[in-house]
Amino acid sequence: MSSRRRVIAAAALIAVAGLFGTACGGTDTAATGNAAWSFKDDSGKEIKKDKKPLTIVAEANTAGTLWEYGIKVKGVFGPQKLPNGQKDPQVGNVDLSQVTDLGQEYGQVNLEKLAALKPDIVVTTLQEDLAWGIDKEAVEKVNAIAPIVGIRITHVDSPKVIKRFEDLVTALGGKVDSPEITKAKADVAKAEQAVKDAAKAKSGLKVEAVAGGKDNLYVGIPGYYHDLSYFTSLGVNFVSSNDPKEAWDELSWEQAGKFKADLILVDNRAMSLSNDQLKQSQPTWQKLPAVVAGQVGTWHVLSPITYAANAVVLNDLAANITKAKVLP
């Protein structure tokens, strides 16, 4: 994968080889009282503590996920606010007034503030075996303050990622069967069916998930992303090269129409240009059939990985597919 693709795929993915093991996930936990606690994360590393972790720090998207299960983190690093001052969707329902901001620029964790919190663990996601949101040079320093716990989000689908977060939540003493979560699961089941029905009704519809840059258009490869893999299993037809070794197809703007999509979903992170920005800056984008037809929606790349958030994303996807038409 080219360096530019890695910037887009991970906003600068952070290598942790040697600090994490190579085996796949699984759990081995204890979460009661002052008993010894352990959790085997998705790098294969078993994190052990003398007692259940109480002071938890997390990357923004991960914090949003834990928060919905009642795990209130003490500190957050990574995107929290948009340029307009509104809360970044990546951080979900986290009350930013209740947490310590450890740095919002990607990879820049404030180690002094982190140490002052005296965290028991630092939780983030893994893209392959790379820790999200922590610069390579800082990984050892973060691990020296508190062990990193990683949940893998690539080459798996969303239900599997949610299950792994629920394993962690259970280990931390949280509830995965509250009335709110039970309702959210029911909402997801309905939303899944809505996507299936919409995809079946538009069986010829080609969907493309993209991130737009100044010089290139990046097309997401479904097998890499947990959400796109999930949507594919529900019958959505994504177009890309499907190269199993890559996260993106990197296209020049002259090649932007390569996959002939009927519906385009645009990455909603700040690192991607929005549909409106692309319309203003890229003549080639303006001419894409899906753009001309107004068949452009949102790719919620880093929505919190929970049932409640999933239901919202699925319903949005179903609505976009339902409104879209197969183009000539």
Backbone torsions as a table, in degrees:
resi	resn	phi	psi	omega
1	MET	NA	134.0	-178.1
2	SER	-67.6	160.5	-180.0
3	SER	-61.3	-36.7	-179.4
4	ARG	-66.8	-38.9	178.4
5	ARG	-62.9	-37.3	179.1
6	ARG	-67.9	-35.1	176.5
7	VAL	-60.0	-44.0	-179.8
8	ILE	-72.0	-45.2	-175.1
9	ALA	-66.0	-35.5	-175.2
10	ALA	-129.5	5.0	-174.8
11	ALA	57.2	22.6	-177.1
12	ALA	106.0	77.8	-178.0
13	LEU	-60.8	145.7	-170.8
14	ILE	-110.3	121.1	-177.9
15	ALA	-74.3	133.6	177.1
16	VAL	-129.6	19.2	178.3
17	ALA	-58.2	137.8	-178.0
18	GLY	93.8	-28.9	177.5
19	LEU	-93.7	-26.7	175.5
20	PHE	-112.6	153.6	175.4
21	GLY	-76.4	-177.0	-177.0
22	THR	-111.4	-9.0	-178.7
23	ALA	-73.0	160.4	179.1
24	CYS	-77.5	174.4	-172.1
25	GLY	-64.2	-147.2	-171.7
26	GLY	118.4	162.7	-176.5
27	THR	-122.3	152.8	174.6
28	ASP	-156.1	87.9	-166.4
29	THR	-126.9	158.6	169.5
30	ALA	-142.6	134.3	-171.4
31	ALA	-141.3	31.1	-176.2
32	THR	-116.2	135.5	172.4
33	GLY	50.5	-137.0	-179.6
34	ASN	-99.2	15.6	179.7
35	ALA	-66.3	157.7	176.5
36	ALA	-58.1	147.3	-174.9
37	TRP	-125.0	143.3	174.9
38	SER	-149.4	154.1	177.2
39	PHE	-152.4	129.9	177.5
40	LYS	-95.2	112.9	-175.4
41	ASP	-85.0	-175.1	-172.0
42	ASP	-82.3	1.8	169.8
43	SER	-89.5	-9.7	-175.8
44	GLY	94.5	-1.9	-179.0
45	LYS	-82.5	133.4	176.7
46	GLU	-96.8	117.8	179.6
47	ILE	-92.7	127.0	-178.2
48	LYS	-121.6	137.1	177.2
49	LYS	-134.9	155.9	179.0
50	ASP	-66.9	-26.2	177.4
51	LYS	-151.1	169.7	-177.9
52	LYS	-57.9	131.7	178.1
53	PRO	-61.4	134.3	178.1
54	LEU	-115.2	-35.9	179.1
55	THR	-99.5	109.9	-172.2
56	ILE	-121.0	135.4	174.3
57	VAL	-115.4	144.7	-178.1
58	ALA	-147.5	153.6	168.9
59	GLU	-62.8	152.9	-169.5
60	ALA	-53.6	-52.7	-178.7
61	ASN	-63.5	-38.8	178.0
62	THR	-67.9	-38.7	177.2
63	ALA	-61.4	-41.7	178.0
64	GLY	-62.1	-35.8	178.0
65	THR	-68.6	-50.4	-178.5
66	LEU	-62.6	-37.6	-176.4
67	TRP	-59.2	-37.8	-178.3
68	GLU	-68.5	-17.2	176.4
69	TYR	-98.3	8.5	178.5
70	GLY	86.6	6.9	176.8
71	ILE	-90.6	100.8	-175.3
72	LYS	-88.5	104.6	-178.9
73	VAL	-71.6	157.8	-178.5
74	LYS	-96.1	-25.1	-179.1
75	GLY	-143.5	149.9	-178.0
76	VAL	-133.5	136.2	171.1
77	PHE	-123.5	150.2	-176.9
78	GLY	104.3	-179.3	-173.2
79	PRO	-57.0	126.4	180.0
80	GLN	-128.1	-30.6	179.2
81	LYS	-133.5	144.4	176.8
82	LEU	-80.5	165.4	178.6
83	PRO	-55.5	-27.6	179.5
84	ASN	-83.9	2.7	177.3
85	GLY	92.7	-10.8	178.6
86	GLN	-75.6	159.4	-179.3
87	LYS	-65.9	136.1	176.5
88	ASP	-69.8	133.0	-179.3
89	PRO	-60.1	-20.8	179.8
90	GLN	-61.5	-29.4	-173.6
91	VAL	-90.1	-1.2	173.2
92	GLY	60.3	-133.7	-175.6
93	ASN	-93.8	12.7	178.7
94	VAL	-58.0	131.3	174.8
95	ASP	-82.9	102.1	-174.7
96	LEU	-65.2	-18.3	177.7
97	SER	-74.7	-13.0	-177.1
98	GLN	-104.1	0.4	-176.9
99	VAL	-125.0	157.3	175.8
100	THR	-86.6	127.7	177.4
101	ASP	-79.3	115.3	-178.0
102	LEU	-99.8	12.7	178.6
103	GLY	122.1	129.7	-176.6
104	GLN	-104.6	-13.7	176.0
105	GLU	-75.6	135.4	-174.9
106	TYR	-54.7	129.0	175.1
107	GLY	85.5	-13.7	-173.1
108	GLN	-96.3	85.2	177.4
109	VAL	-87.4	126.5	178.5
110	ASN	-75.1	103.2	-172.9
111	LEU	-68.5	-32.3	179.0
112	GLU	-66.3	-45.9	178.0
113	LYS	-65.3	-38.6	178.5
114	LEU	-61.0	-47.6	-180.0
115	ALA	-63.2	-36.7	-179.4
116	ALA	-64.2	-28.6	178.4
117	LEU	-74.6	-18.4	-177.3
118	LYS	51.3	56.0	-177.0
119	PRO	-69.3	152.9	174.6
120	ASP	-85.8	-36.9	176.9
121	ILE	-146.4	158.1	173.2
122	VAL	-120.3	121.2	-174.8
123	VAL	-107.9	133.1	174.7
124	THR	-148.4	179.4	176.9
125	THR	-100.2	161.7	178.1
126	LEU	-114.4	128.3	169.1
127	GLN	-103.7	107.0	-164.1
128	GLU	59.4	-120.8	176.9
129	ASP	-111.3	32.4	-177.1
130	LEU	-112.2	130.1	-176.7
131	ALA	-80.8	128.6	-176.0
132	TRP	-80.1	127.9	170.2
133	GLY	92.1	6.6	-179.4
134	ILE	-128.4	119.9	178.8
135	ASP	-58.1	146.4	-179.6
136	LYS	-51.9	-42.6	-176.8
137	GLU	-68.2	-18.2	-175.5
138	ALA	-100.7	-8.8	-173.4
139	VAL	-58.7	-47.5	-179.3
140	GLU	-63.7	-38.4	-179.6
141	LYS	-67.1	-39.6	176.9
142	VAL	-64.7	-45.6	179.3
143	ASN	-61.3	-29.5	178.8
144	ALA	-72.0	-27.0	178.3
145	ILE	-82.6	-45.3	178.4
146	ALA	-160.1	144.3	-177.8
147	PRO	-65.3	140.8	176.8
148	ILE	-83.8	130.6	175.3
149	VAL	-110.4	123.7	-174.9
150	GLY	-117.2	136.1	174.5
151	ILE	-115.1	123.1	-175.0
152	ARG	-74.2	136.6	179.8
153	ILE	-125.1	8.8	178.6
154	THR	-117.5	148.6	-178.5
155	HIS	60.1	26.7	172.1
156	VAL	-139.9	169.6	176.9
157	ASP	-106.0	167.2	-173.2
158	SER	-56.1	-44.8	179.2
159	PRO	-56.9	-36.6	178.7
160	LYS	-69.7	-37.2	178.2
161	VAL	-66.3	-44.0	178.0
162	ILE	-59.3	-42.4	179.6
163	LYS	-60.2	-41.0	-179.5
164	ARG	-68.8	-37.3	174.9
165	PHE	-65.6	-36.5	177.7
166	GLU	-67.2	-34.3	173.5
167	ASP	-58.9	-45.2	-180.0
168	LEU	-66.7	-44.5	179.4
169	VAL	-59.0	-44.3	178.5
170	THR	-61.2	-42.4	179.1
171	ALA	-63.0	-30.8	-179.0
172	LEU	-87.7	1.6	177.2
173	GLY	91.0	9.6	179.1
174	GLY	-82.0	173.1	-177.5
175	LYS	-107.2	128.5	177.1
176	VAL	-109.3	5.7	-178.6
177	ASP	-130.8	29.2	177.8
178	SER	-67.5	161.5	177.2
179	PRO	-55.4	-37.9	-179.9
180	GLU	-63.9	-43.1	-178.6
181	ILE	-72.1	-37.9	176.3
182	THR	-59.6	-42.6	177.2
183	LYS	-64.9	-41.8	-179.1
184	ALA	-62.6	-37.4	177.3
185	LYS	-62.2	-41.9	177.8
186	ALA	-64.7	-39.0	177.7
187	ASP	-63.1	-38.9	178.4
188	VAL	-64.9	-42.9	179.6
189	ALA	-58.4	-42.5	178.4
190	LYS	-66.9	-41.7	-178.9
191	ALA	-67.7	-37.9	176.1
192	GLU	-59.3	-44.4	-179.9
193	GLN	-64.9	-36.1	177.7
194	ALA	-62.3	-41.4	178.2
195	VAL	-66.3	-44.0	179.1
196	LYS	-59.2	-45.6	-179.3
197	ASP	-64.4	-42.5	-179.5
198	ALA	-65.5	-44.0	-179.1
199	ALA	-65.2	-37.8	179.1
200	LYS	-67.3	-40.3	179.7
201	ALA	-67.8	-26.3	179.5
202	LYS	-118.2	55.2	-171.6
203	SER	-60.7	-24.0	179.8
204	GLY	-92.6	2.4	-175.2
205	LEU	-74.1	129.0	178.5
206	LYS	-104.1	126.4	-175.6
207	VAL	-114.2	141.0	-179.0
208	GLU	-129.6	129.8	176.2
209	ALA	-104.0	123.8	-171.7
210	VAL	-135.2	159.5	166.2
211	ALA	-124.3	133.1	-176.7
212	GLY	-103.4	132.0	176.6
213	GLY	-121.4	175.7	-179.2
214	LYS	-63.5	-40.9	-173.5
215	ASP	-108.3	-15.2	-174.2
216	ASN	-144.6	158.2	169.0
217	LEU	-110.3	129.9	-178.0
218	TYR	-108.9	122.4	-178.1
219	VAL	-104.1	120.5	-177.5
220	GLY	-68.4	136.7	178.3
221	ILE	-95.3	118.1	-170.3
222	PRO	-54.1	-37.3	-176.9
223	GLY	-65.0	-18.6	-178.1
224	TYR	-85.3	-39.0	-171.7
225	TYR	-95.5	133.4	-175.6
226	HIS	-62.8	-36.3	-178.0
227	ASP	-73.5	-44.0	179.7
228	LEU	-65.4	-36.3	175.2
229	SER	-61.3	-42.9	178.7
230	TYR	-62.6	-49.1	-179.3
231	PHE	-61.6	-37.8	178.3
232	THR	-61.1	-40.2	179.8
233	SER	-65.6	-19.0	179.0
234	LEU	-91.8	0.7	175.4
235	GLY	106.3	2.1	179.7
236	VAL	-75.2	134.4	-176.5
237	ASN	-99.1	96.3	178.1
238	PHE	-88.9	143.9	178.2
239	VAL	-108.4	136.9	177.1
240	SER	-176.7	-176.7	175.8
241	SER	-75.8	-19.1	-175.7
242	ASN	57.8	31.2	176.9
243	ASP	-69.1	115.0	-175.8
244	PRO	-67.0	-13.3	-178.2
245	LYS	-92.7	-4.5	-173.4
246	GLU	-122.5	158.8	172.8
247	ALA	-95.8	-28.7	-174.7
248	TRP	-137.7	151.2	160.2
249	ASP	-94.5	118.4	-178.5
250	GLU	-93.0	110.7	-176.6
251	LEU	-111.8	140.5	168.7
252	SER	-69.7	163.6	-179.6
253	TRP	-66.9	-23.9	175.9
254	GLU	-69.1	-22.0	-179.4
255	GLN	-100.3	7.3	-169.5
256	ALA	-57.4	-26.7	-179.3
257	GLY	-93.0	15.7	-173.6
258	LYS	-54.6	-42.3	-171.5
259	PHE	-96.8	1.9	170.9
260	LYS	49.2	61.1	-177.9
261	ALA	-82.9	146.4	173.5
262	ASP	-90.1	-28.2	-179.8
263	LEU	-136.0	128.6	179.0
264	ILE	-115.5	130.9	175.9
265	LEU	-107.1	124.6	-174.5
266	VAL	-102.6	128.6	176.3
267	ASP	-47.9	126.3	-176.5
268	ASN	-94.4	10.7	175.8
269	ARG	-78.5	156.0	-178.1
270	ALA	-63.3	-24.6	-178.6
271	MET	-73.3	-11.8	177.0
272	SER	-105.2	141.2	173.0
273	LEU	-68.2	141.5	179.2
274	SER	-78.0	170.1	176.4
275	ASN	-55.9	-45.8	-179.9
276	ASP	-63.3	-41.8	179.0
277	GLN	-65.2	-39.0	179.2
278	LEU	-67.6	-37.3	177.3
279	LYS	-60.8	-36.6	-177.2
280	GLN	-78.9	-27.2	-170.3
281	SER	-112.6	-17.1	-174.4
282	GLN	-126.5	101.7	178.9
283	PRO	-55.6	-35.1	-179.5
284	THR	-65.0	-39.3	177.7
285	TRP	-61.2	-43.6	-178.3
286	GLN	-57.3	-29.4	-174.4
287	LYS	-93.2	-7.1	179.7
288	LEU	-62.8	134.2	-176.6
289	PRO	-52.3	-41.5	-179.6
290	ALA	-64.8	-36.9	179.4
291	VAL	-70.2	-44.3	178.5
292	VAL	-59.0	-38.6	-178.5
293	ALA	-81.2	-4.4	-178.5
294	GLY	73.3	22.8	-178.0
295	GLN	-99.9	66.0	179.8
296	VAL	-128.3	128.1	179.4
297	GLY	-125.9	-165.3	-176.2
298	THR	-106.8	134.4	169.3
299	TRP	-98.7	108.7	-177.0
300	HIS	-84.1	73.8	-168.2
301	VAL	-59.6	-46.5	-175.3
302	LEU	-120.4	44.6	169.6
303	SER	-64.9	145.7	176.7
304	PRO	-50.1	141.4	-172.3
305	ILE	-92.5	74.6	-178.8
306	THR	-137.0	167.5	178.3
307	TYR	-62.9	-44.1	-177.4
308	ALA	-60.8	-46.9	179.2
309	ALA	-66.8	-37.1	-179.9
310	ASN	-61.8	-40.2	-179.6
311	ALA	-61.4	-42.7	178.9
312	VAL	-62.2	-46.8	-178.4
313	VAL	-64.2	-43.2	-179.3
314	LEU	-64.6	-42.5	178.5
315	ASN	-63.8	-37.0	177.3
316	ASP	-65.5	-42.5	178.6
317	LEU	-62.7	-45.6	179.7
318	ALA	-59.8	-41.7	179.6
319	ALA	-64.1	-41.7	-180.0
320	ASN	-65.1	-41.5	179.5
321	ILE	-66.7	-42.1	-179.1
322	THR	-61.5	-40.1	-178.3
323	LYS	-75.5	-26.8	-174.0
324	ALA	-76.8	155.4	176.5
325	LYS	-122.8	149.3	172.6
326	VAL	-67.8	124.8	-173.8
327	LEU	-92.0	152.0	179.7
328	PRO	-60.3	NA	NA
